[in-house]
């Protein structure tokens, strides 16, 4: 079973050169692990997102990235689950569900008013 945990700066290199880059390629973007490192590092340093990773035997096999938004009507934080990806060889093991549960837990921890998911229309 995969260990689900919040990513830290020490995870950026493995994440950027692994599943994060694979995620971008899946969505028809050019592979750019160095650019991915910079992007992830900026999000963490500026506290603009929270990333959870799924790890098996020291390998990051999946991740989700959550961005905070705000609801003026509710006057609370609203979380957007923008990125969710599990490596092809690790699918069907409940890892994506565990990553979504981590996002839901963060939503409760931060007393957010909701969690929204954004995905491509073709994503089943």
C-alpha positions in Angstrom: 0.0 0.0 0.0 1.1 3.5 -0.7 2.0 6.0 2.0 0.2 9.3 1.5 1.9 12.3 3.0 2.3 16.0 2.5 5.2 16.8 0.2 8.1 19.0 1.3 11.0 20.8 -0.4 13.0 17.6 -0.2 10.5 15.9 -2.6 10.6 18.5 -5.3 13.4 16.9 -7.4 11.8 13.4 -7.4 8.4 14.8 -8.0 9.4 17.1 -10.8 11.4 14.5 -12.7 8.9 11.8 -12.1 5.1 11.8 -11.9 4.7 15.6 -12.2 6.4 15.6 -15.5 4.5 12.5 -16.6 1.3 14.3 -15.6 2.1 17.2 -17.8 3.1 15.0 -20.7 -0.2 13.1 -20.3 -1.9 16.5 -20.9 0.1 16.9 -24.1 2.7 19.3 -22.7 6.4 19.1 -23.6 8.5 17.3 -21.0 10.3 19.9 -18.9 11.5 18.5 -15.5 13.7 21.6 -14.9 10.8 23.9 -15.4 8.7 21.6 -13.2 11.2 21.9 -10.4 11.1 25.7 -10.6 7.3 25.7 -10.7 6.9 23.4 -7.7 9.6 25.2 -5.7 7.8 28.5 -6.3 4.4 27.1 -5.2 5.9 25.7 -2.0 8.1 28.7 -1.2 5.1 31.1 -1.7 2.7 28.7 0.1 0.4 28.9 -2.9 -0.4 25.2 -3.0 -0.4 22.0 -0.9 0.9 18.8 -2.5 0.3 15.3 -1.3 2.4 12.4 -2.6 1.8 8.7 -2.7 5.0 6.8 -2.0 5.9 3.1 -2.4 9.3 1.9 -1.4 10.8 5.4 -1.6 9.3 6.1 -5.0 6.8 8.8 -5.5 4.1 7.1 -7.6 1.3 9.7 -7.5 0.4 13.2 -6.3 -2.3 15.7 -6.0 -1.9 19.5 -5.8 -4.5 21.7 -4.1 -4.8 25.4 -4.5 -6.6 27.7 -2.1 -9.3 29.9 -3.4 -11.8 32.0 -1.5 -15.6 32.3 -1.4 -16.9 35.8 -0.9 -20.4 34.6 -0.2 -19.3 32.2 2.5 -16.3 34.3 3.6 -14.2 31.2 3.8 -11.4 29.4 2.0 -12.4 27.1 -0.8 -9.9 24.4 -2.1 -9.4 23.5 -5.7 -8.0 20.0 -6.4 -6.3 21.0 -9.6 -3.9 18.1 -10.2 -4.3 14.4 -9.5 -2.1 11.8 -11.1 -1.0 8.2 -10.5 1.7 6.5 -12.6 0.2 4.0 -15.1 1.8 0.9 -13.4 0.3 1.9 -10.0 -3.3 2.5 -11.1 -6.2 0.4 -9.8 -4.7 0.2 -6.3 -6.9 2.9 -4.7 -4.0 5.5 -4.7 -6.1 8.2 -6.3 -8.9 7.7 -3.8 -6.4 7.9 -1.0 -5.0 11.2 -2.4 -8.5 12.6 -2.7 -9.1 11.6 0.9 -6.0 13.5 1.9 -7.3 16.6 0.1 -10.7 16.2 1.9 -8.9 16.0 5.2 -7.0 19.2 4.5 -10.3 20.8 3.6 -11.7 19.9 7.1 -8.4 20.8 8.8 -8.5 24.3 7.3 -12.3 24.6 7.9 -12.8 25.3 4.2 -16.2 25.6 2.8 -15.7 23.1 0.0 -13.4 21.2 -2.3 -13.7 21.5 -6.1 -12.1 19.2 -8.7 -11.0 20.5 -12.0 -10.2 18.0 -14.8 -10.1 17.5 -18.5 -13.4 16.6 -20.1 -11.9 13.3 -21.4 -10.7 12.2 -17.9 -12.8 9.2 -16.8 
